[in-house]
Amino acid sequence: MAFDSGVLFEREQQLRQIEEAFDRAAAGSGELCVVGGGAGLGKSGLLDAAELSAGGRGFLVLRARGSHAERELHLGLLGRLFASGIGRLGTGERQRLLAEVPALQDLLDVAHRPGAEDVSERSHAFHALLSRLIPPGAGRPVLLVVDDAHWADPSSLRWLVALAERVDQLPVVLLTAVCAGAGSTDADLLEDLLFSCSRELKLTPLETGSAAAALGRALGAAPHPAFTAAAMTATGGNPLLLTALAARLAELRTVPDAEAARILPDLAVESLARSAHVRLRRVSPHALTVLHALAVLDTAATVERVAAITGLDPDTVRQISRNTERLALTVPAHPAAPRIAHPLLATAVLQEIPTAELQALHRRAARLLRAEGADDADVAGHLLHCAALAEPWVSPLLLEVARRALAGGDVETSIHCLRRALAEPLADGQRAGVLVELAEAIARTDPPGAARSLAEAVRLAPETAARAAASSGLSELLALCGYGVGEPTSHTAASTLDWATTALAALHDGSPADLVAARAEQALTSSPTTPAEVIAHLYAARALCGLGRLAQALARCESALATTRRWRHRPLLAFALATRSQIHHRAGRLREAAADGRAGLEPLADCAPDRATGLSALALAALVGALVDLGEYEAADAELEQAGCARSAPPGYPGALLLFARGRLRTAAGYPKDGAADLLACGDRLTACGDGPLAVAAWRSELALALAALDRPELAQRYLAEEVELARSQRIPDRLGGALRAQAVLAGPGALAAAEESVAQLRSSEARFELARALVEQGRLLRQAQHLRPARQALRGALELAQECGSGDLVEQARSELAAANGRLRQSRRGGIDGLTGSQLRVARLAAQGSTNREIAQALFVELRTVELHLTNTYRKLGIAGRDELRPALRESGPTAIQRPA
């Protein structure tokens, strides 16, 4: 049938489904249809349209609404339901029915309250009555419409459940509406009813187009898109609220243009407040006071609590609540807990409460809930909205809630509670401690702000603040971010951070590998549970990476990464991603390294104003280094330009790594003079730390290659000799292999021997890309010596590894040399992973690990829709049907873990 879509908005699909149920019922097989959704979404309007449609089809319609006020009236809803249907019968049929069922009037009497022993008998009588309303062969199906079924009295609800279990055998449609989140007179019975439904029709807020059409009809002009968007923001697309807002806008003769869109949110709240005031005048002089208390208490509201914070009698509150429920201002969550009907109405009520009254209500609510033993978080929610109480229990409670919130990843709540705690009277030492905790929380999203908070703590109590900042890892984190405060303080003796720091120091001092590894392992006794332990794990991972123990390093890094994602700690997430990028790069996982380097910059976009300092520089160096080996020189240069690092370099260790990456880029791109200058500057910074930085950046061998391009072979050989000697003494296979490969590139009488030793060293390492480079060099030298068969063998291995690593330049070198050695090219075994962007690869790997789309969006700080688009494109590129096939597809397309080559 036709219906007014302006009234039903976007409910055409749901109405069609109900009409399909009508078709089945007319054929003798009924259904239970449940309409669900929040308040004001149009459930009653859909029931109205369904009733009209059923009447046009010849159905007998019985309709009633559940009432919380009648929850104790046994079978009260059924009495009203059948009375409505019998009232629609013709006079003759009604008289016949009265004659056949002499006790009909008593059965329908809603004022009658049968005892428990009588309920079963009367329930059977209602089933019999329904059968009489659908006599065999009459061809008249029946529609039973129950609005607000969640408030049906339990006896009636039990009867509806029994009907639902056999409705498929009757020409009956049972159509019910249930309000989401409104509670129930009997939750178990309601669940049984919902479980029996064959059609669940969930109503959602309006789409923009329907909202625009409704506003256009009310205001007599098509609204500007900005106006419609503002109306959608204000009402959430709720049809009831949108209708109320449109009525107020029409009353004000508002022109729905872009200018009016700016004031529309205030008009929305004001229209609801006016509407509420008009309705409240009919209730009681105390009705507004009760509504204020309900808005303040929110989900903690009960009749007794409202009475306690307003000073009203509980019976008065109870009566007002019943009256406001009838006016659709409140809904009963359960018998003792009224609620304001819609969040926007609650907002309107809160905004109109005078500040002094609002603070007083929150203050009383906080004290009341604490006295009742409520959860500390509920008490803190009220403390945040009132001035200092100067009572000894307040600060400890706020601190405990702040710590719990931070541990759960709720940084915003933690910061609010800590700042509120600072409003209470505190001694300098206590205040400094709270300021340090505040700095720890702020550091997750705003390192400069954390540095300011810590500086204030140091000013108040230098020793206390320094000790707390050191033990929590805050000072180390701020130093990593480039925002150190004051002199560094030593860590707690034998702490995990202390062991990790000494492991890195030993690496930089050139200490034996076993000593470095032992100290790193001391920092990894358990999973990280604090920021200090996360930093320790990442320092240890970097130390292990420096030793070439990449699988161990990756495992430790993944543990820290999982923790930082759960916390949503932006700086530590950036540090973990930059560290993993370094590990992937050294292992030859070039695309993954580039993806992690780029991902490491994203969390810092809003919280680190300078991309050329601290963690930003570390992530940028990792990204540029990976892009160089992928052959994406223009992309690498663009990243440096965007960060302001194309012609200058940040200070300190991160700057040294960035100089190394930029020097390699310039040499590879054909600017060896600029490359050599950067690499020399990098070497000057790193050698200030000792000989150990060879494990971090092989700057001498890269410098030698640049010098050779500048026709300075003697100087190049001198730097290479130094690096070979250092690599042999430190026993790091991939660094020694890399230095020997560079010696082979520079030619000379021992070039082939150097290349073969380079390959031998690298085969015992986990550095697959470096092995591919060495194999290309070995193959080239073997070809030149006319050893073609071993040359082809080396070059085929190089080509396969270069393809696996994703390096276009190295693939071309290997192919060229293989062709020169008369070798046939084999088809690449690489899959569609090469076609994935860095963002798509990051999303795909998280999805393959079991993360939901929402968890991925939170972890990567992107919109949910962005994740969905990335996954859709990933499935297409990999040629798979969906998420279940991701893990095998990624595994087949490339290694998912660092593996030692055979």
N, C-alpha and C positions, 0 to 999 in steps of 0.2 A: 504494500500500500504506500501511498505518498505520505510524506510527513514534512513538518517544518524544520528543515535543517538549521534554521536560525535559532530554534529553541533547543534542539538536540545537539547542536554543534557537530562534533565529529563522531557521532554514535551510530552512523548508518550501518557499519559493519556488524556491530553488536546486535542491532535490531534485526538484521538479516539472519543472524544465527538463531535468535529467538524465534523468528518466523519459520526457520527450518525445523525447530522443535515442535512448532504448531502443526506443521505438515505431518510429522511422525505421529503426534498425538491424535490427529484426525484419522490416521490409519490404524489406531488402536494401541500404539506403543509410546508411552509418555517419557518425559525426561525431567531431571532436576537441573535447573539453570541457576547459577549463582552470579550475581553482579557484585563485583568488589571494587573498592577504591576509597580514597580519603574523603573527608567532608567537603561538600560543595562541588564534587566532580560531575554531578548530573545523574546520580543513580535513580533518584525519584523521577526525574524527567524521562529517563529511559523506561522505567516501569509504566509511567503514564502512556507513553507511545505504544508500548507492548499491549497494555490493556485496551487501548483504542483499536489496535490492529486485531486483537483476539475477538473483540465485540463484533467487528465487521465480518469475521469469519464464522460467526454463530456460536462462539464459545460462551459458556456460562462463566462469568468472572466473579471470584471471591477475593476480596482484598482487605488486608488489615496491616497495621504497623505495630511492631514491637514497642513496648513502653517500659522503661526502667521503673516508673512509678508503680506498675502492676506486676512487678517481678515475683511477688509472693501470692498472686492471685492464680490458683491452680486452673489451668486450661482457659484462662481469661482471653488470650489471643485467639484461641480456636472459637470461642463463643462469638467474638466480634467478627472473625473471618467468615463463619457460616451465616451469621445474621446478615452480613452485607450481600452474600450471594442469594439467600432466600428472598431478600427484599427486592431483588431484580427479577424474580420469577413473575410470570403472569398470575392474575388473581385465581384462576381455576387451578393451576398447578400448585400454587401456594396452599389453597384450601385442601387439596387432595393430600398434600404432604402433612398438614396439620392433623388430618383425620387418620392418616396411617401411623403417625408418630405422636401419640397423645402427650408425651412428656417433652415435646420439642421446645416449648417456651422455657421450661426449667433448664433444659440442656444449654440453651443459648444465653441464659441469664448470666452476664459477666459479673454481677454482684454476688452470685452464689459462690461460696468458698467450700468446696467439698473437702472432706478429710482425706488423709493419705489412702485409707482403705477404699474410698469411693472413686479415686482418680482413675484406676485401672478400668473400672466398669464404664465410666463416662468416656474414657478414651476409645473403648470398643464401640460405644454408641456413636461417636463422631465418625469412625471408620464406616459404620453401617449407614450413617446419614450421607456420607460421600457416595456410597454405592447407590443410594436412592436417587441422587442427583444426576447419575449417569446410567439410567435404565438401559438394559440391553436393547439394541436395535433403534434407540432413539436418535442416534447420529449426532449427539450433542456432546462434544468434548468439554472439559472443564479446565480453567486456568485459575490456580491459586497463587495470589500475589502477596508476599510477605515482605514488607519494607522493614529495615532495621531488625532483621531476624536475630541479631546478636542480643537484642533486649527482650526477646520473647521469654515468657515465663518458662522455667525448666520443664514443666509438664507438657506444655504446648510444643516446646522444642523437641522433646522426646517423641511426641506424636509425629512431627514432621520428619524426624529421622526414620521412623518406622515406615512412613509413606514413601520416603525416598528409596528405601530398599526394595519396594515392589512396584514403583511407579511405571517401570517399563512394561508392566502387564496391564496398564490402564490407559484409557484415553485422557490422560491428565498431564498438564505441564505445571510443575511446581517452580515458580519463579521467585527467588529471594534476593534481597540486597543486604550486604554486610559492609559496615564501615570499618576500614582498616584502622587498627590501633585504638578502637573505642572500647575495648574490653568486652565482657559478656556476662550474662547471668550464670552461665554454666559453660566454661571453656571446653570441657571434654565433650559435651553434647554438641556444641557448635563445631568442633573439629570432626566429629562423626558425620555431621550433616555435610560439611564441606568435602569430606572424603568420598561421599556418595554421589557427588555431582558429576554429571557427564559433560557439562559445558560451564567452564569458568570464564566469565567475561570481565576482564580487568579494565577499569576505566583509568585513563591517564590524563594529565593536563592537556589543554588545547595546544594545537600547533599554531604557529604565527599567522597563517592564512585565515584560519577560522576566527582568531582573535581580532584580526583586522576587519573582517566582515562584520562581526558583532559590534565593534566600535563604530564602523561606518554607518550601520543601521541606526544606532542610538544617537549619533551626532550629526547625521545628515550629510556627511562628507567623508571621502576616503581618507584615512589617516596617513600621515607621513610615516615612512618606515621607522624613523627614530622614535616617533610617538608610540607606534605599536610595540617596538622593542622595550620602551620604558614601561608600558602597561604590562607587558609580559614579565618583566623583572619584578614589578611591584606586586603582581597577583600570582606569579608562578603559573600562569595559564589556568588558574582555577575558575571554572565558569561562574560560580556563585559570586566570588569576589570581583570578577571582571564585570558582571552585570551590575553589582552595587557601585563599582567605580564609574561605569558608563552612565548610570543614572545621575550620579553627582556631577559628572562632567557636562551632561546635557543640561542640568539645572543651572550650571554656571555659564552655559552657552560657550563652552570652550571650543576653540578652533584647533583641530588635531594636527598642528604643524610641528616643525622641528623645535621651535621656540618653546611651545607648551610642553614638549617632552622633558624639559629641564625641571619643571615644577611638578610633573606628574607624580613622582614618588611621594612627595609631601601631601598632594591631594588624595592619593590612595589611602594613606594612613588617616588623614583628616576625615575622609568620607566614612571610613569604618568607625572612627571614634564618634562622629556625629550620629551615625546609625545606632551605635551601641547606647549612647546617652538617651536617645529618643525612646528606645525600648526599655531602658533601665528605669525611666521615670514611672513606668506602669507597675514596677515590682515592689520597691521598698525604698525608703530614704537611705537605707544602709546598703543597697545593692551595689553602688559604685565602690564602696569600701571593700566589699567581698570580692568584687572583680579585680581590684587592685591587688589584694592579697593573693588571689589565684594566679595573677600574672607574675608576681614575685616568686611564689613558691613553685610554680610550674609543675614538673612531674612529681614533686614531693608533696603536693597539696592533698590534704585530707580535711574533712569538716572540722575535726578537733584542732588541727594546726592553724587553719584559717581563723577559728574562734580565738585561739591563743594569741596570735599576733595582732588581731584587730580589737580584742576585748569584747567581742559580741558573744551572745549565748549560742552554744552549738545548735540548738533547735532553730534559732533564727537563721543561722548560716544554712542549715539544711533546707529550710523552707525557701530561702532566697535561691538556693541552687536549683531546686525543683522548678521554680518559676523561670529562671534564666535558661534552663534547659528547654522549656516549652517555647521560649522566644529564640531558640537556636543560637544563643550566646555561649552556652556551655554544653558540654556532654559529660556524662558520668563515666569515668574510666572503670570504676567498680563502685559498689554501693557507698563506700565511704570517701570517694575521691573524685570530686568534680574537676573538670578541666575546661579552659577556654576553648571554644570550638575550632579555631584556626590560628596558626602561628602569626599571620599578619594582624589578626585582631588582637592577639596578645601584645604584639609590637605597638599597635596603636594605643592600647591601654597603658603600657609602660611609659611611652613617650609623653603622655599627658599627666602622669603623676608628678606633683611638685617635688623638686630635688630633696628637700628636707624630709618629706613624708616617705619618699622612696628609700632614702638611706636609713630611716628609722625602721621601715619594714624589713629591709635586709639585715639590719643589726639584730632585730628581734628574732628573725628567722634563723640566723646563725647561732644565737645562744640557745634557741629552742631545739634545733636539730642536734647540737652538741650534747645538750642535756639528755636527749633521747637516745644517744649512742649511735647517731646516724654516721654514715661513711664520711671520713674526713674531707673527701673531694666535694661532697654536697655542701658541707659547712663552708669550705673555702670558696665555693661559688658565690655565696652571699657576702663573705668578707671582702671579696674583690670589689663589691659595689657599695661599700660604706667606708667612712673615715676610720682612723685608728681608734681601737677600743682601749688601748693601754692596759690590757689584761694579760697575765703571764702565759696563758695557754695559746694565744693567737699565733705568735711567731713560730713556735715549734710545729704547730699544726700546718701552717702554710709551707714551711720548709719541707715537711714530710710529703705533702701533696706535690710540691715542686719536684722533689727527687723521684717520686713514683711516676709523675708525668714524663720527666726527661728519660727515665729508663724505658718507658713505653713509646718513645718517639714523639711525644706531644710537646714540642719545644715551646709553642706559643703559650700554653697553659703554665708551663714551668716558669717562663719569664714573667708572666703576670703575677704569679704567686710570690716570686722572689721580690719583685718590685713592691708588691703590697706589704711584704714582711718588712721591708726597709722603712715603711711609713710608721711602724711601731717603735716605741722607745727601745734603743739598743745601746750597749756599751761599744766603745770603739773597736775592741777586739771582735765582738760579735758581729758588728756591722761590716768589718773587713771580711770576715768569713762568709757572710751572705753575699757581699759584693763579688768575692771569688766564685761562688756558686753561680751567681748571675752571669759572670763572665764566661763560665763553662757552658752555660745554656746558650748565651748569645753567640758564642764562637761557632755554633753549628750553622749559623746563617749569616753572621756579620762579624768577621774577625776584627775589623777596626773598632767596632762598638765594644767588643770584648776587651780589646786592649785599653780602651778608656775606662771601663769598669774596673779592670785589674789595677790600672794606675791609681784610681781613687782608693782602692783597698790598700795598696802599698803606701799611699800617703797617710792613711789612718793608722796602720799597724804593719810596718815594713816586714818584720820577721815572720809574723803570723801569715801574712798574705803570701810572701815568697815561698814559705814552706808548703802551704796549701796548694799553690799554683804548680809547684814542682812535683808534688806527690800525685796530683791528679793528671799530670801531663799537659796542663794548660800552657805553661811557659814554653814547653817544647813545641806545641801546636802553633802558638803565636809566632815563635821564631821561624817555623816552617813557612808560615803565611807572610813573613816579612814584617811582622809587627811586634817585635820583642819589646818587653817592658823592663827596663833596669838591667842589672847584672844577672847572669844566669845563676841558678842555685843548684847545688848538687842534688841528685836523686836519693831516694831512700836506699840505704845499703842493700845490695843484692836484690833489688827490685827487677822486675822483668824489663822495664825501660832502661835500667842501668846496664843490665847484661847486653841488651840490644845495642845500646850506644857504644859500649866498649867493643862489641863485635865490629861495628862499622869503623871505629877508631883503629882497631887492629888491622882491618883490611887496608885502610889508608896508610898505615905504617909499614905495610909490606910484611906483616907477620905470617908465619906458616899457615897454610890453609886449614890444617886440622885444628889449630887454636882458634881461628876465626869461626869455623863451623861449630866448635864446642861452645863458644860463647853465644853464638846465635841460637843454638838449641836450648840453652839455659833460659832464653826469653820466650820459649815456645812450649812451656809445660802444660798449658791448657788453652781452651778457646778464649779469645779476648772478650772481656765483659765491661771494660772501662775504656775511655779514650786513651789513657796512658798505655794500656795493654794493646790497643789497636796500633798505636804508633810503634810500640815495641815489636809487634809482629811484622809491621811493614819495614822497619829498620832491619830486622833479622832477614826478611825476604830479600832486601837489597844486598845484604852481606852475602847471602847464599848465591844470589844471582851473580855477584862479583866473582865468586869462586867458580862459576859455571855450573853450579848444582841447580839447574833450572827447574826440574820437576819438583824438588823440595821447596824451592822458592815460590813456585806457582801455588802449591798447596797451601802454604802459609798466607799468601796474598789473598787467595779465595776466601779463607776463613775470616780475615779482616774485612774483606769487601762485603761479605754477607752481613756482618754486624753493622757496618756503616750504612748499608742500604736500609736495614731495619730501623736504625735510629734516624735516618734522613739527615745525617751529619754531612753537610755539604763540603767543608774543607777536607775532612778525612776521606770522604768518598772520592774527591779529586786526587788526593794523595795515593789512595789505593789503586785507582785506575791508572795514574801515571806510573806507579810501580809495576803494575801488571803489564802495561805497555812496554816498559823496559825489558821485562822478562820475555814477553812474546817476541820482541824484536831480536833479542840475542838468540832466541831459539829458532828464528826464521819464520815466525808466524806474522808476516808483514802486514797483511790486511787487518788481522786482529789487533796488532800493535797500533796501527793508524787509527782504528776505530776506538780503541781505549784512550789513545792520546787526545783525540777530539772530544770523546765523552768526558775526559778529565777536565776539560776547559768549561764544559756546560754548567756544572754545579757552581762554578766560581763567577759566572757571568753577573749575578746579582749581588754577590757578597764580597768580591775582591775587585775594587775599582781599578786596579792597575794590572793588566795582563802581563806585565814585564817584571813582576817580582814574585818571589816565593814559590808557592805551589803552582801558580799560573805558568811561571817560567819552566818548571819541571815538566808539566804536562805538554807545554808547547815544544820543548826540546824533544820529548818522546815522539810527538806527532810529526815534527819536521824530519827527524831521523828516519822514521818509518817511510814517510813519503819519498825521501831520497832514494832508498833502496827499492821502492816500488817504481821508480822512474818518473814520479809525478812532480817534476821540478817546479812547474808553474804553480801548482797548488801549494807546495811548501813555501815558495816565495810569497804567495798571497797571504798565508798564515802569518809570516813574519811581518809583512807590511801592516796587516790589520792590528797586530800587537804593538806596533811601533818599534820593532826590534830588527828592522832590515839594515839599519846603519849604526845601531848602538846595542849594547848588551847590558842586562841588569847586573848588579854586583853579586859577589859571593859564589858559592858552589852551584846554584841553579844557573847563574849566568855563564859559568864555565861549561856546563853541559849544553847550553844553548849555543855558545860559540863553537863547540865541537860539531853540533848538528849543522850550523850555518856554514862552517868551514867545509864540511863534506859536500854540502849542497853547491857551494860556489865552485869547488874543484870539479865536481861531476858535471856541472852546467857549462864548463869551459872557461872559468875565471880562476885559474890556479893561483894567481898572485893574491887575490882577495881571500881565497880559501886558505892559503898558507898563513896569511896574517891572522885570520881568526884562529887557526889551529895553534899557532905560536902563543897567542894570547890565552887560549884555553890551557896550554901546557904550563904557562907561567903560574896560573892560578892553582892548577892541580898539584904541581910539584911543591908548592908551598905546604901541602899536606903530607909530603913524603913520596916515596916511590910507589906506594900501594895503588894510587888512582889508575894505574894501568888496568886494574880489574874493572874499573868503571868506564873508562874511555881510552881506547887505543889511539891516542892522538899522535904518537910518534910515527906509526906506520902510515896513517893518513897524511901526515905532514910530508913524509918521505915521497909519497906518490905525487903530491902537489909540487914539491921541489923538483922531482924528476921532470915534470911537465914544464918547469921553468928552466930546464937544462942546467940543473945544479946537482949532478949525480953524486959528487963527493959528500956534500952536506946531507943529501938524502940517505946515503949509505951509513953515515955516522949515526943519524937518528934511528935507522933500522937496527943497527948493531946494538944500540942501547936497549931497544925494545925487546930484541931476541934474548939478550942477556937477562933482562928483568923477568921476562916470561918464563925462561928456564928456571930461574931461581925461585919463582913463586909457584911453579908447577900448576899453571892454569892452562889446560890443553887448548881451549879455543883461542885464547890470546896468543899462545905460542904458534898455533896453526895459522892465525891471521898474519902474524909478523913474518913467518916464513913464506906465506903466499905473496906478501908484498916484496920480499926479497926475490922471489921467482919472477914477479912482474918486472922488476928493474933489470932482469937478465944478468949475464955474467957467467963465468965458467961453472958455477955450482947451482945454476937456476933450476935444472930438472931435479937435482937431489933435494933442493929446498922445497920444490913443489910436492915431491913424493913424501917427504917428511911432514909437510903441512897437511896433506890428506890423511896420513897415518894418525897424526895428533887429533885432527878434527873428527875422525871416525870414532875416537874414544870419548868424544864430547857430545853435547846435546845441541850444538849450534848447527842446524841444518843449512841455513842460508850461507854461512861462512864455508861450510863444506862444499856447497854448490860452487861457490866462487873458486875455491881451491881446485876442484875437479876441472873446471873450465881452464884454469891455468895449466894444470898438469896435462890435460888433453892437448892444449895448444903446443906446449913444448914437445910432447911425444910426436905430434904430427910433424912439427918442424924437423924432428930427428928421424922422420920416416918410419916411426913405429906405429903404423896406422891401426892395427887391430887393437892394441891397448889404448890408443888414443880415442878410437870410437867408443870403446867400453867406458872410459872415463867421461867422455862428453855426453853419452846417453844418460849416465847417472846424473851428471850435472843438469841436463835438460829436464829430467824428471823432477829433480829437487827444486830447480828454479821455477817450474810450473807450479809445484806444490806451494812454494813460498809466495808466488804471485808477483815475481819481479819481471816485468816486461823487458827491461834492458838486458838482464842476465839471460833470459830465454833467447833473445835475439843473438847474443854473443855465442851461446852454446850451439844454436842452430847453424850459425855461420861457420863456426869451427868444425862442426860435424859434417856439414856439406863439403868443406875443404878437405876433410879426411875421407871423402867418398862414403859417408855413412847415410843410410836411409833414415828418414824421420818417422818415428812411431806416433800414433795418434795419442794425444794427451788423455790421461785418465781423470783430469780435473772435471768436476761437475759444474752446476750452475752457481756455485757460491761466488765465483769470480764476478758475476753480474750484480751481486748485492752491494748496496751502499754501506758505509760504515754504520749508519743508524739502523738500517735494516738488519745487519748482522748482529748488532747488540740486542735488538729486540728479539730476534730469532733465537739467540742463544739463551736468553732468559726464559722465553716461552718453552724451549726444549727442556729446560731444567724444572719445569712445572709451575712457574710463576703465572698468576692470572693476569689478564690485561690491565686490571686496575693496579695490581702490585708492580707491574712493569712501568706503568705511567708514573707511579709514585717514586720508584727507584731512579728513573731517568729524568724526573722533573719535566714531563711533557704531558700534553692532554691525552685523554683516553682515546679520542678519535684518531690522534696521530699514531698511537700504537696499532689500532685496528687497520689503518691504511698501510702501515709498514708490513704487517703480517699478510694482508691480502696480496701486496706486491711480491712479498717473499715466496708465498705459495706458488704464484704464477711463475716466477723466475726459476724456482727449484723443480717445477713440474709436479707438485704434490697436491693432495686434496685438502689437507688441513693440518692442524696442530699435532695430531697423533703421529704424523709421518715426519715431523721436523727432526727429531733426534737422529734417526737413521740417515736422513738426507744430509744433514750436516756432517755426520760421521763419514759418509761415503765421499762427500765433496772435499774433505780435508780433515786432518787430524784434530781431534777435540782435546787432546792432551799432549804435552811434550813427550816425545819418545826417543830413546836412544837409537840411532840408526844401526842397522845390522852390519 
